[in-house]
């Protein structure tokens, strides 16, 4: 694609490929600039400033109808003809307050139209399918790992206000000059942060938040405010209006190992482990004997290959797992 250097805003604004990315008109350009921003996080603010300029100067040709423009100019010309004359001397435009007022009204009319038609935001949606982990670079420089069966969405007019369904790990780009907040919203709570790394799991009618570094503030949907420091884990359900879990973790990898392609368990029940398998692959898990649900397992399960994952569980829990259609049947050996 493009190998030129981009060192100042003018380099972006005058580049056709960049303009295509801003207008989302060429898929190859969109992919190029998303990759370029990921590779050049130090220039993301310059990119956003250039994007604002491009959007600001883009003129929508249907903003004003031809009739409205002609009527406005006809009125303008009539007022000029009606302007008082004295000894054939015309008052200069820059001294004529009436003409200035008319011109200002016309400019305001055009400006309002430009703002109205160019400020329509678009919803951007990223999805990760079952058995897939997606790497996403947001326009502000924030990096996101989106777990299987998860959806992340935001308005292109506010890329630091995210809605999440599923699970994602965020490494938020700090904005020390503007101190712009980054917000992650789920059905249960809102997370406010200036720049940090944290994991959000919004499944099973609850939201679980683990903070790896930095500081964040949670606003639960019942109005409760919670401050979190590194190592804190909080799980909350709005449906039941209850904090399910609130603790300090020593082993952070137990919460975020999925982003590296594995699930790590430390004396976890087979039932809880299989819930993660359901979320990752979309299979319904059926236990043929309830006693096997409480079997404890320790170890790591690969998330990129279901067959290997099943064999690892069978060996660790001393069970047999039969896959039929979209179901996993677990039998005690």
Secondary structure, DSSP 8 states (H G I E B T S, - for coil): -------SHHHHHT-HHHHHHHHT--HHHHHHHHHHHHH-GGGHHHHHHHHHHHHHH---TTSS-HHHHHHHHHHHHHHHHTS--BTTB---GGG-HHHHHHHHHHHHHHHHHHHHHH----EEEEEE-TT--EEEE-TTS-EEEE-TTEEEEEETTEEEEEEEEEEEEEE----TTTT--EEEE-SSEEEEESS-EEEEEEETTEEEEEEEESEEEEEETTS-EEEEETTEEEEEETTTTEEEEEEE-S-THHHHGGGGTEEEEEEEEHHHHHHHHHHHH--EEEESSGGGGG-EEEEEEESS-HHHHHHHHHHHHTEEEEEETTEEEEEE-
